[in-house]
């Protein structure tokens, strides 16, 4: 691979996977809120968290600069529509017992990112990376053969994110500013949805711990998304995609071993191939780090 490896990119990728893997577990403590309410609260508290960070890091000037660039505003508006679907799925699926389907989408996503990197940027895979991609493709192919199709949740994740990352690479604005813009664009809808939902006020009155946990959801998702986007911009698209296999492994473990969601026996074949792919790409990434100087 011609692009040099970024230690910062690798660190951000691993950290993002760990943080995203915690979210399906975290939202279980937010019952009885449904998936849509969780999504709108995520927008509200992520916007607040991102704005505080902009103030603390003295980056409000970047926000003013963004609004002076109509092309970037237009691109980010399209990107916001794409990523809003992903954010909604990420909190909606776990509370609707669809965490395994969500994890499958994130297993499928690296393959679509590898394809995106190849088509959009002409990136080539190292031999072990190609082996990992083939194994993962076999796993996904088995899933389609066994069940006739992929879950719509999995398809939405795998097909939506690549376009979002292409847009983010075109926008030369720092990640925190873009993230705040995305949440700010969705904030009026979030405020309306929360204010008009009578069940939300009832839930707050009955479950006082929600006052602390909902802001925590904003902090967790903000941190996860920022390091995720930072990794996507620091690494070649193909490598970023293959490293993303760590995230669905964590989500899968949360779904099966913590949330106790049922997993059909046939799906173990699917995950077996994907886990092999995950191990290979981890080994190859370690080899890259050891063999050549890192670029921080």
HUVENZI-V793892 format. One record per run of one state. SS is the DSSP state (helix for helix, strand for strand, loop for the rest). FROM is the first residue (numbers start at 0). TO is the last residue. If there is no record, write none. Layout:
ss->SS from->FROM to->TO
ss->SS from->FROM to->TO
//
This chain:
ss->loop from->0 to->4
ss->strand from->5 to->5
ss->helix from->6 to->29
ss->loop from->30 to->33
ss->helix from->34 to->55
ss->loop from->56 to->58
ss->helix from->59 to->66
ss->loop from->67 to->68
ss->helix from->69 to->91
ss->loop from->92 to->92
ss->helix from->93 to->95
ss->loop from->96 to->97
ss->helix from->98 to->120
ss->loop from->121 to->125
ss->helix from->126 to->146
ss->loop from->147 to->150
ss->helix from->151 to->169
ss->loop from->170 to->173
ss->helix from->174 to->194
ss->loop from->195 to->196
ss->helix from->197 to->205
ss->loop from->206 to->208
ss->helix from->209 to->233
ss->loop from->234 to->235
ss->helix from->236 to->242
ss->loop from->243 to->243
ss->helix from->244 to->257
ss->loop from->258 to->265
ss->helix from->266 to->290
ss->loop from->291 to->293
ss->strand from->294 to->294
ss->loop from->295 to->295
//
